[in-house]
Amino acid sequence: MSYQAERREILMRRQRGIILKLIRENHEFQDHRYTGAEIWGMLLKIRQTVGSDQVTTMLQDLQALDYIDFRSEMDEESGKTRISEIQLSAAGLRFYTRHKSNDDVLFD
């Protein structure tokens, strides 16, 4: 793996960890469940260079890993996937509580 590819992989793993943290903190405050757009905005506010499509992909990856659940629908006008009602799954809560990085998620 090239140096650039390795850096991108580490950054994506770290951003997945940040996303899980944002979702958990939101739940602890008993706030409304986030949308993909809100997660993207928060990542930008903490100076994570990431596009909206990348956030959608990371959320889909976290769902495939069974760490989160969400509602997904296609926006017919833009052709983009709209994600809402994001929450940690039971497996995601157990994983987050351990706060131990793995090959897919990096916690700082």
Buried (B, 14 or more C-beta within 10 A) or exposed (E): EEEEEEEEEEBBBBBBBBBBBBBBEBBEEEEEBBBBBBBBEBBBEEEBEBEBEBBBBBBBBBBEBEBBBBEBEEEEEEEEBBBBEBBBBEEBBEBBEEEEBEEBBBBE
